[in-house]
Amino acid sequence: MNNQNFIQLSHGGGGLETNQLIQHLFFRYFGNDILNRNEDAATLSFQGPVAMTTDSFTVSPLFFTGGNIGTLAVAGTCNDLAMVGAKPQYLSCSFMIEEGMALSELESVVASMSDTMNQTGSLIVCGDTKVVPKGAVDKLFINTTGVGEILRENISAHQIKPGDVILVSRDIGRHGACILAARESLRLEQPIESDCAVLWPVVEELLKQQVELHAMRDATRGGLAAVLNEWCQTSGIQMALEESAIPVDDSVRGLCELFGFEPYDLANEGSFVLAVPERHAQKALDVLQQFHSEAALIGQVSAGTTNRPVLHSPWGSRRYLDFPAGELLPRIC
Amino acid sequence: MNNQNFIQLSHGGGGLETNQLIQHLFFRYFGNDILNRNEDAATLSFQGPVAMTTDSFTVSPLFFTGGNIGTLAVAGTCNDLAMVGAKPQYLSCSFMIEEGMALSELESVVASMSDTMNQTGSLIVCGDTKVVPKGAVDKLFINTTGVGEILRENISAHQIKPGDVILVSRDIGRHGACILAARESLRLEQPIESDCAVLWPVVEELLKQQVELHAMRDATRGGLAAVLNEWCQTSGIQMALEESAIPVDDSVRGLCELFGFEPYDLANEGSFVLAVPERHAQKALDVLQQFHSEAALIGQVSAGTTNRPVLHSPWGSRRYLDFPAGELLPRIC
């Protein structure tokens, strides 16, 4: 075993070895004019209002069907910016690494981050590397924090109005189901692929097509159920949802039945929910379907005092879509 | 044992319990108009160029003489902004918490963060909470990422020129020595207090007094030795340092002798190094000494091709101050 191939504590000491890791790995994949200045802080400039968001990624396993912790770390933070109408421009990136991690694994993660960045046109402009002794962290955590100019203002959970329609950008529950399958070492005929993806291209197209957007949110931890409950509470509205209209892949549905999960509670990492005025429903759906044919209109907002989303079954029954509670799947993202 | 007093996996699930933790703990201490909007991303506005920096904190133990991981997490990131002449304005904050952590401990950390924020006038505008199963992280890691307007441009390691003098803002090595003593459970007559502190007030005064500042850097991991070596390499200069002029507290010096460390290699969390033109040396020193009487002029820059700092002893001998290498103290910040 060659020690050169594994992360050592000295890689995080702030001395010679840290400098080498930064120069030979991070700058090689992430290098750009701002990062390369290598100051205590990056210098940026903006024309208008700026959005800022942060996320730490602790997913286990690090690699899964359709992505890894690196793709998640870039997509997740860029998506949070896109959801408020902001272009993902600048990211910080902080690695917390367990001593003994294979450098080749770290390099795979870093390479995926670089590929995912390229899909959004964003740049990593500052970073940090910590190495902790064996056992102090499970392999690798990554924090990314993003900033970007807001190109369309007032997209917010506070803007949802009675009459608005609710759409989802694609079938839901894939990321949660994918991690669950990996965690349980299930041998599925067809592996479930995470939906992990950057949403900026579809949001950019919605903006370009002048679709009026009241609210958007990516349905990550807590899934569709958490987003819709938060929206009902924030805007003081209620929602009627057609259960049969909510797109769920058969593989995800099967896994949910096996483990007693609801697909609405499962995390997504490349699917989002939209509230748009009814007259823009078709225009929004047309754009969404250019990217994913499963995009669908799933319900409508009404005035009301219960502030909860209601699921309507094809057989005429109704039930509340509850806020997810209790121990869902840990380390999903 | 009441489970209500400990962090559960459900606190990080993105559902009901996560919401309660955010509302009842984080918003209670950090609440402000921007954070309280509770969107996917915060909305900020800036007038001029903006600095951005990130740091993850993994210090062990979480609590030490003179601070805790929370004071470090706010001071560390605010200080990186101050070092490039930027006012610390907006911070993101991400908690990675081990299942089973006492809520009272987490609350102490959060309360310290709030106190430290108040000393800089900065705000936490967005956040993230992850809870991982027991053993996946050692108690608590925190990432903070900061942005703020640059009030004085071109403070940079690239601006150091032959003839500049080098100053330190106070005695060095305290934070590293404090953590070392805590880690070794040393019972010292007088505990060594970390220098952990926000540097914005002293930087603000330097700016106000129109002190010309070529470069500033807080001497964190890698200590004074890492900063001076990086400066020599970046600016292609060399430095002569008077060893006897570098302020080191006797307690820190004693611990270094005991463990075979150099005080120049030990981390600081509230001490910084400055390069200023010689004609502003006294003015700079006067401001620094208003905050810490130990502030001192320690050396001078010269043109040269070795690009390394040289220590001059009181007995006329000289040696290179080397870049720290190897396993220094892990989890120092």
Interface residues (C-beta under 8 A of the other chain):
Chain A: Q8 L9 S10 G12 G13 G14 G15 L16 E17 T18 N19 R37 N38 E39 D40 A41 A42 T43 L44 S45 F46 G48 P49 V50 A51 M52 T53 T54 D55 S56 T58 S60 D80 L81 M83 V84 A86 Y90 S92 C93 S94 F95 M96 E99 V125 C126 G127 D128 K130 V131 V132 P133 G135 A136 V137 D138 F141 N143 T145 G146 V147 I150 S156 A157 H158 R217 D218 T220 R221 G222 G223 A226 T234 D265 A267 F323 P324 A325 G326 E327 L328 P330 R331
Chain B: Q8 L9 S10 G12 G13 G14 G15 L16 E17 T18 N19 R37 N38 E39 D40 A41 A42 T43 L44 S45 F46 G48 P49 V50 A51 M52 T53 T54 D55 S56 T58 S60 D80 L81 M83 V84 A86 Y90 S92 C93 S94 F95 M96 E99 V125 C126 G127 D128 K130 V131 V132 P133 G135 A136 V137 D138 F141 N143 T145 G146 V147 I150 S156 A157 H158 R217 D218 T220 R221 G222 G223 A226 T234 D265 A267 F323 P324 A325 G326 E327 L328 P330 R331
